[in-house]
Amino acid sequence: MKLELDFIAQRRPPWTCLLLLLAACAWGGGMALQWHGLWQESGRQQLRLAGLQRQLQQQQREAKLRSELTPAMAAKLKEQTQILAALRYPWNRLLSTLEQADGNGVAVLSFSHEQAAGRTQLQLEAIDVEALTRFVDSLNEGVEHGERWHVAGYQVQRQANPVIVKATVLSK
């Protein structure tokens, strides 16, 4: 019996194949990240497009309504626009100014506001001219150049007991 040994050459790992596989995986991961980013951008653009389409449809409806307006409808639309403008006016600022004013000895009888002219008118009753002056000065506290309040006119009613000063105060 004769024993023959054959040695098989030891295989080396295929480094080139492994490097190619690693490069392919890295490239695939990069492509997946790009696809994900493009997918998100596509969603954002679709939302923006939908918003622009709604806005365009609204503008087309308004244009169609304007073209089909009768005089009565035009007057009603103008009135509604004025009402919306009045609702959007910063009433809190104006009313808080009135609430914070020194009202000792002064009663506000009426309040009117003309939005188109931007003018506010107050009808007041005061116990004397000094109380009226203090009230107007307290309205103007903190107002630099904008809407300053002033006494447009006043009348001292001596027949009343006690004496009453009726005044009109305007802002502009």
Number of C-alpha atoms within 10 A of each C-alpha: 3 4 5 6 6 6 6 6 6 6 6 6 8 8 9 9 10 11 11 11 12 12 12 12 12 12 12 12 12 12 12 12 12 12 12 12 11 12 12 12 12 12 11 12 12 12 12 12 12 12 12 12 12 12 12 12 12 12 12 12 12 12 12 11 14 13 9 11 14 11 9 9 13 14 12 13 15 12 12 12 12 14 12 11 12 15 10 9 12 9 11 9 9 12 10 10 15 17 10 12 16 16 18 12 15 20 14 14 12 10 11 11 14 10 12 9 8 10 14 17 19 20 17 18 22 23 17 16 19 11 18 26 14 17 22 21 15 18 22 19 13 9 11 8 7 9 14 16 22 17 15 12 11 17 12 16 12 10 8 9 7 10 13 18 20 21 21 18 19 20 18 12
